Amino acid sequence: MSKPMEKQDVTKSSAKSPVRHVTVGEDDAGSRLDRFLTRQYPVLPRTRLYRLVRKGEVRVNGKRASIDTRLASGDDVRLPPVQLEVAAAPASGAASRAPRVPASLLQTVTSAIIHEDERLLVINKPAGLAVHGGSGLSFGVIEALRAARPDESDSLELVHRLDRDTSGVLLVARKPAVLRMLHAGLREGEGFEKRYLVLVRGSWQLGKKRIDAPLRTDLRVGGERTVKVMAGGKEATSDFRPVQAFGRIASLLEVSILTGRTHQIRVHAAYAGHPVAGDPKYGDQEFNEQMREFGLERMFLHASSLSFTWPDRGTEFSVNAPLPSELARVIDQLAHAKKPPPLRPSRWKSRER
């Protein structure tokens, strides 16, 4: 079993501890940079690790990297001199301890597991729960899973991500080889089908519609990340299909995404003139207030299903997460509300893309 190889950088050292360079071994190949750093600095708070990466103090092959960079075997990772600072923190020589994951979070995450096999865990992630710590949060789904399963904590990794306010299917790989295999499929964009249920403002008159609009995902407004449709942005494609109409009030849609950009469905829906119900960033405030009358207390966006073909087996894997009860109740309220007559069925026929 290969391990990271370490060498000293004598040209860039500090009085407290030298800069270290670690060569990524096969065991860490495919790991996200934040997970790799957690193993290198086991007592350093995750928020501190994120700050080191943002400031460019951590480098991969001599270049700045993002916290979600995937490492490859042989990569050179520059580690800044922070170990002595960590060692000096405990008073009276007491041992440092990483903060514990709250028992309530452990219960929430473990009870949300809807599928488990030798390769994967599948979580029906509740809305409001981040997939990982950072940005002021100490814990997320992956930290809770690792705490609940200490015997395999070093191998559990997120296959993909969901926005904090989005519920539904979330895949967690149990082996590095599985993670690498699935990431290769996601990068190629072949064989993966991710479907979402989303409630949007107004009567959807576009039938089956593909929105192919590039997204800028690196914009900041008031210090917060904001995604916009802009020329020169990253390729982003979403397929929208109407499922149920609620007069002129709202429409329930199924969305398949061919790319996985940040806030993609929310931005594409708003771009089409039908913002997502309950969306505080890209939505319509008046519409959101109206939806509260129907019991909507969160954003109505749910990852309902995911399927793909295992490259090494040729067999299909498919999993579904039912609509959460709080969203199902909103649909029921809308369906029984007094509203204008529904659209004629002919208007809902699929159109050519």
C-alpha positions as CSV (number, residue, x, y, z in Angstrom):
1,M,0.0,0.0,0.0
2,S,1.6,3.2,-1.1
3,K,1.8,6.2,1.1
4,P,2.4,9.9,0.5
5,M,6.1,10.7,0.1
6,E,7.3,13.8,1.9
7,K,10.2,16.1,1.3
8,Q,11.4,19.3,2.9
9,D,11.5,22.6,1.0
10,V,14.6,24.3,2.5
11,T,14.1,27.4,0.5
12,K,10.7,28.3,1.8
13,S,10.6,27.6,5.6
14,S,9.3,29.6,8.5
15,A,10.6,30.0,12.0
16,K,7.8,27.8,13.3
17,S,7.8,24.9,10.9
18,P,9.0,24.3,7.3
19,V,6.9,24.2,4.2
20,R,6.2,20.6,3.3
21,H,5.7,19.0,-0.1
22,V,3.7,15.7,-0.1
23,T,3.5,13.5,-3.2
24,V,0.1,11.9,-3.5
25,G,0.1,8.1,-3.4
26,E,-2.3,5.7,-5.0
27,D,-4.4,5.5,-1.8
28,D,-5.2,9.2,-2.0
29,A,-5.7,9.3,-5.8
30,G,-9.2,10.6,-6.6
31,S,-9.6,12.2,-3.2
32,R,-10.8,15.8,-2.9
33,L,-8.2,18.3,-1.8
34,D,-10.2,19.1,1.4
35,R,-10.3,15.5,2.4
36,F,-6.6,15.1,1.8
37,L,-5.8,18.2,3.9
38,T,-7.9,16.8,6.7
39,R,-5.7,13.8,6.9
40,Q,-2.6,15.9,6.8
41,Y,-3.9,18.3,9.5
42,P,-6.2,16.2,11.6
43,V,-6.7,18.8,14.3
44,L,-7.0,21.9,12.1
45,P,-10.6,23.2,11.8
46,R,-12.1,22.8,8.3
47,T,-12.8,26.5,8.1
48,R,-9.0,27.1,8.5
49,L,-8.2,24.6,5.8
50,Y,-10.6,26.3,3.4
51,R,-9.0,29.7,4.2
52,L,-5.5,28.3,3.4
53,V,-6.7,27.1,0.0
54,R,-8.5,30.3,-0.8
55,K,-5.4,32.3,0.0
56,G,-3.3,30.1,-2.3
57,E,-1.1,28.8,0.5
58,V,-1.9,25.3,-0.6
59,R,-0.6,24.5,-4.1
60,V,-1.0,21.4,-6.3
61,N,1.8,20.9,-8.8
62,G,2.9,24.5,-8.1
63,K,-0.5,26.0,-9.0
64,R,-3.4,27.4,-6.9
65,A,-6.3,24.9,-6.5
66,S,-9.9,24.9,-5.3
67,I,-11.1,23.0,-2.3
68,D,-12.9,20.4,-4.5
69,T,-9.8,19.7,-6.7
70,R,-9.4,15.9,-7.3
71,L,-5.9,14.7,-6.7
72,A,-4.1,12.2,-8.9
73,S,-1.3,9.8,-8.0
74,G,2.0,11.6,-8.2
75,D,0.6,15.1,-7.7
76,D,2.8,17.4,-5.6
77,V,0.9,19.2,-2.8
78,R,2.5,22.1,-1.0
79,L,1.5,22.2,2.6
80,P,2.0,25.6,4.5
81,P,3.7,25.8,7.9
82,V,0.8,25.6,10.3
83,Q,1.5,22.4,12.3
84,L,3.4,24.1,15.1
85,E,0.7,26.7,15.5
86,V,-1.8,23.8,16.0
87,A,0.5,22.0,18.5
88,A,0.8,25.2,20.6
89,A,-2.9,25.7,20.9
90,P,-3.9,23.3,23.7
91,A,-3.4,24.6,27.3
92,S,-1.4,22.7,29.9
93,G,-0.2,20.2,27.3
94,A,-3.8,18.9,26.8
95,A,-4.4,16.9,23.7
96,S,-6.2,18.6,20.8
97,R,-9.6,17.2,19.9
98,A,-11.6,17.8,16.8
99,P,-15.2,18.9,17.5
100,R,-17.6,16.0,17.6
101,V,-20.5,15.6,15.2
102,P,-23.8,16.2,17.1
103,A,-25.8,13.1,17.9
104,S,-28.9,14.7,16.3
105,L,-27.0,15.1,13.0
106,L,-25.7,11.5,13.1
107,Q,-29.2,10.3,13.6
108,T,-30.6,12.5,10.8
109,V,-28.0,11.3,8.3
110,T,-27.9,7.6,9.1
111,S,-31.7,7.4,9.0
112,A,-31.6,9.1,5.6
113,I,-29.7,6.2,4.0
114,I,-32.0,4.6,1.4
115,H,-29.6,2.2,-0.3
116,E,-26.3,0.5,0.7
117,D,-24.1,-2.0,-1.1
118,E,-20.4,-2.8,-1.2
119,R,-19.7,0.1,-3.5
120,L,-22.2,2.9,-2.6
121,L,-24.2,4.6,0.1
122,V,-27.3,6.5,-1.1
123,I,-28.7,9.3,1.0
124,N,-32.1,10.9,0.6
125,K,-30.6,14.2,1.8
126,P,-33.0,16.5,3.8
127,A,-33.2,20.1,2.7
128,G,-31.2,22.6,4.8
129,L,-28.4,20.1,5.4
130,A,-25.0,20.8,3.6
131,V,-23.2,17.9,2.0
132,H,-19.9,18.9,3.6
133,G,-18.6,21.4,6.2
134,G,-17.2,24.8,5.3
135,S,-18.4,28.4,4.9
136,G,-19.1,28.7,8.6
137,L,-20.5,25.1,8.9
138,S,-18.5,22.6,10.9
139,F,-20.3,19.5,9.7
140,G,-22.3,18.2,6.7
141,V,-23.5,14.8,5.4
142,I,-20.0,13.4,4.7
143,E,-18.6,14.4,8.1
144,A,-21.6,12.7,9.8
145,L,-21.2,9.5,7.8
146,R,-17.5,9.3,8.6
147,A,-18.2,9.8,12.3
148,A,-20.9,7.1,12.2
149,R,-18.7,4.7,10.3
150,P,-15.1,5.2,11.8
151,D,-13.9,1.9,10.3
152,E,-14.3,3.3,6.7
153,S,-14.0,7.0,7.4
154,D,-10.9,7.3,5.3
155,S,-12.6,5.9,2.2
156,L,-16.0,7.6,2.2
157,E,-16.2,10.3,-0.4
158,L,-19.0,12.3,-2.1
159,V,-19.6,11.3,-5.7
160,H,-21.4,14.6,-6.4
161,R,-23.0,17.5,-4.5
162,L,-26.4,19.0,-3.9
163,D,-27.1,22.6,-2.9
164,R,-27.8,22.9,0.8
165,D,-31.5,23.8,0.2
166,T,-32.0,20.9,-2.3
167,S,-33.3,17.6,-1.0
168,G,-33.0,14.1,-2.6
169,V,-30.6,11.5,-4.0
170,L,-26.9,11.9,-3.0
171,L,-24.3,9.3,-3.8
172,V,-21.3,8.4,-1.5
173,A,-18.6,6.1,-2.7
174,R,-17.2,3.6,-0.2
175,K,-14.0,2.9,-2.2
176,P,-11.5,5.2,-4.0
177,A,-11.7,3.0,-7.1
178,V,-15.4,3.4,-7.2
179,L,-15.1,7.2,-6.8
180,R,-12.6,7.4,-9.7
181,M,-14.9,5.3,-11.9
182,L,-18.0,7.4,-11.3
183,H,-16.1,10.7,-11.7
184,A,-14.8,9.5,-15.1
185,G,-18.4,8.9,-16.2
186,L,-19.6,12.3,-14.8
187,R,-16.8,14.1,-16.7
188,E,-17.6,12.4,-19.9
189,G,-21.3,13.2,-19.4
190,E,-22.3,9.7,-20.7
191,G,-24.5,7.2,-19.0
192,F,-25.6,9.4,-16.1
193,E,-29.2,10.6,-15.8
194,K,-30.1,12.9,-12.9
195,R,-33.7,14.0,-12.6
196,Y,-35.3,16.6,-10.3
197,L,-38.8,17.7,-9.4
198,V,-39.2,21.5,-9.3
199,L,-42.2,23.8,-8.7
200,V,-42.0,27.1,-10.7
201,R,-43.9,30.3,-11.0
202,G,-46.8,30.6,-13.4
203,S,-48.2,28.5,-16.2
204,W,-45.4,26.7,-18.2
205,Q,-46.2,27.1,-21.9
206,L,-43.0,25.9,-23.3
207,G,-43.8,22.2,-23.5
208,K,-40.7,20.0,-23.4
209,K,-37.9,22.5,-23.5
210,R,-34.1,22.2,-23.5
211,I,-32.4,25.3,-22.1
212,D,-28.8,25.5,-23.3
213,A,-27.4,28.7,-21.7
214,P,-23.8,29.2,-20.5
215,L,-23.4,30.0,-16.8
216,R,-20.8,32.2,-15.0
217,T,-20.3,30.5,-11.7
218,D,-17.5,32.6,-10.3
219,L,-19.3,35.9,-9.7
220,R,-19.6,37.5,-6.2
221,V,-22.4,39.9,-5.2
222,G,-22.1,41.2,-1.7
223,G,-19.6,38.5,-0.9
224,E,-22.0,35.7,-2.0
225,R,-21.6,33.5,-5.0
226,T,-24.0,34.4,-7.7
227,V,-24.5,32.5,-10.9
228,K,-25.7,34.2,-14.1
229,V,-26.4,33.3,-17.7
230,M,-23.5,35.0,-19.6
231,A,-21.7,34.5,-22.9
232,G,-18.3,33.0,-22.2
233,G,-19.6,31.1,-19.2
234,K,-19.4,27.3,-18.6
235,E,-21.6,25.1,-20.8
236,A,-24.9,24.3,-19.1
237,T,-27.8,22.3,-20.4
238,S,-31.1,21.4,-18.7
239,D,-34.2,19.6,-20.1
240,F,-37.5,20.7,-18.7
241,R,-40.7,18.7,-19.0
242,P,-44.1,19.7,-17.6
243,V,-45.7,17.2,-15.1
244,Q,-48.7,19.0,-13.6
245,A,-50.2,22.5,-14.0
246,F,-51.9,24.5,-11.3
247,G,-53.7,27.1,-13.4
248,R,-51.8,30.3,-13.7
249,I,-50.3,29.9,-10.2
250,A,-47.5,27.4,-10.6
251,S,-46.3,24.4,-12.6
252,L,-44.6,21.2,-11.5
253,L,-41.7,20.2,-13.8
254,E,-39.3,17.3,-14.1
255,V,-35.8,18.5,-15.0
256,S,-32.9,16.4,-16.3
257,I,-29.5,18.0,-16.2
258,L,-26.8,17.2,-18.7
259,T,-24.2,19.3,-16.9
260,G,-23.8,19.8,-13.2
261,R,-23.1,23.6,-12.7
262,T,-23.7,25.4,-9.5
263,H,-27.4,26.5,-9.1
264,Q,-28.0,25.4,-12.7
265,I,-31.7,24.5,-12.5
266,R,-32.5,27.6,-10.4
267,V,-30.8,29.9,-12.8
268,H,-32.1,28.3,-16.0
269,A,-35.7,28.3,-14.6
270,A,-35.4,32.0,-13.8
271,Y,-33.9,32.6,-17.2
272,A,-37.0,31.0,-18.8
273,G,-39.2,33.4,-16.8
274,H,-40.4,30.7,-14.3
275,P,-38.3,31.0,-11.1
276,V,-38.3,28.2,-8.6
277,A,-40.8,28.4,-5.8
278,G,-39.2,29.4,-2.5
279,D,-35.9,30.3,-4.1
280,P,-34.5,33.2,-2.0
281,K,-31.7,34.1,-4.4
282,Y,-33.0,33.8,-8.0
283,G,-36.7,33.6,-7.2
284,D,-39.6,36.1,-7.1
285,Q,-40.4,37.4,-3.6
286,E,-44.1,38.0,-4.3
287,F,-44.5,34.5,-5.7
288,N,-42.6,33.0,-2.7
289,E,-45.0,34.9,-0.3
290,Q,-47.9,33.4,-2.2
291,M,-46.5,29.9,-2.0
292,R,-46.2,30.3,1.8
293,E,-50.0,30.4,1.8
294,F,-49.9,26.9,0.4
295,G,-47.5,25.7,3.1
296,L,-44.2,26.1,1.3
297,E,-41.5,26.8,3.8
298,R,-38.4,25.9,1.7
299,M,-37.2,25.9,-1.8
300,F,-39.2,23.4,-4.0
301,L,-36.3,21.5,-5.6
302,H,-35.8,17.8,-5.1
303,A,-33.4,15.4,-6.7
304,S,-35.8,12.6,-7.4
305,S,-33.8,10.0,-9.2
306,L,-30.3,9.0,-10.5
307,S,-29.3,6.2,-12.8
308,F,-26.2,5.1,-14.6
309,T,-24.4,2.1,-16.0
310,W,-21.5,0.6,-14.2
311,P,-18.6,0.8,-16.6
312,D,-16.9,-2.4,-15.4
313,R,-20.1,-4.5,-15.1
314,G,-22.4,-3.2,-17.8
315,T,-25.3,-3.3,-15.4
316,E,-27.6,-0.4,-14.6
317,F,-27.8,1.2,-11.2
318,S,-31.0,3.2,-10.4
319,V,-32.3,4.8,-7.3
320,N,-35.3,7.0,-6.5
321,A,-36.1,9.3,-3.6
322,P,-39.8,10.1,-3.0
323,L,-40.9,13.7,-2.7
324,P,-40.6,14.8,0.9
325,S,-43.8,15.1,2.8
326,E,-43.6,18.8,3.2
327,L,-43.4,19.2,-0.6
328,A,-46.1,16.6,-1.2
329,R,-48.4,18.6,1.0
330,V,-47.8,21.8,-1.0
331,I,-48.8,19.9,-4.2
332,D,-51.9,18.6,-2.5
333,Q,-52.9,22.1,-1.4
334,L,-52.3,23.5,-4.9
335,A,-54.3,20.7,-6.5
336,H,-57.3,21.4,-4.3
337,A,-57.1,25.2,-4.5
338,K,-59.7,27.2,-6.4
339,K,-57.9,28.1,-9.7
340,P,-58.6,28.7,-13.4
341,P,-59.3,25.7,-15.6
342,P,-56.2,23.7,-16.5
343,L,-54.4,24.0,-19.8
344,R,-55.8,22.0,-22.7
345,P,-53.7,18.7,-23.0
346,S,-52.7,19.6,-26.6
347,R,-50.6,22.5,-25.2
348,W,-48.5,20.1,-23.2
349,K,-47.3,18.1,-26.2
350,S,-43.5,17.9,-26.6
351,R,-41.9,20.3,-29.0
352,E,-38.9,19.9,-31.2
353,R,-35.7,21.0,-29.5
